[in-house]
């Protein structure tokens, strides 16, 4: 499993550039911070301005990842990156919000992390050189690959029965999912549209499809 992105990744840093957060830890009774190995002494001393939910304030990055790992969903997300797609950051951020198991990037290894808003530090990301390698991974891990693309013959996402152990596959902005990827998937689903545009933003489409899986398979009582 790949490690989170390095600290020098593009995009906002976790210190001082996020409008939310808390200052240095202060106990109303003047007591010392609790003895908890999950807490970061530096964050306790200087404050925590990271883009994390309040339940993770002052936690180390490693502790946050470990806690999410305990309850990640059997949902994997893949996006083809043959054209250096700028939507990948948005896809990673949404996958993190839904506690997806992994995000798989097919094609170019480099991607613009700005849209991820530092969530790539808490989301497992794996690279595959081509679709064949991705499909081998899916088969080895019992994942049903579902392509998401508005093409003739696709099944409406609104009525499709998404498998629980699922890998949702998205194409890059413009050309969509490659023919080779659609051929290898167990099915292709489409998102209903009613306006004039031929397609919606790839990052938006990924969020819609992920939420469709969440509505069907997630334990909503575990949501923040």
Secondary structure, 3 states (H helix, E strand, C coil): CCCCCCCCCCCCCCCCCCCCCECCCCCCCCCCCCCCCCECHHHHHHCECCCCCHHHCCECHHHHHHHHHCCCEEEEEEEEECCCCCCHHHHHHHHHHCCEEEEEEEECCCCCCHHHCCHHHCCCEEEECCHHHHHHHHHHCCCEEEEECCCCCCEECCCCCCCCCEEEEECECCCECCHHHHHHCCEEEECCCCCCCCCCCHHHHHHHHHHHHHHHHCCHHHCC
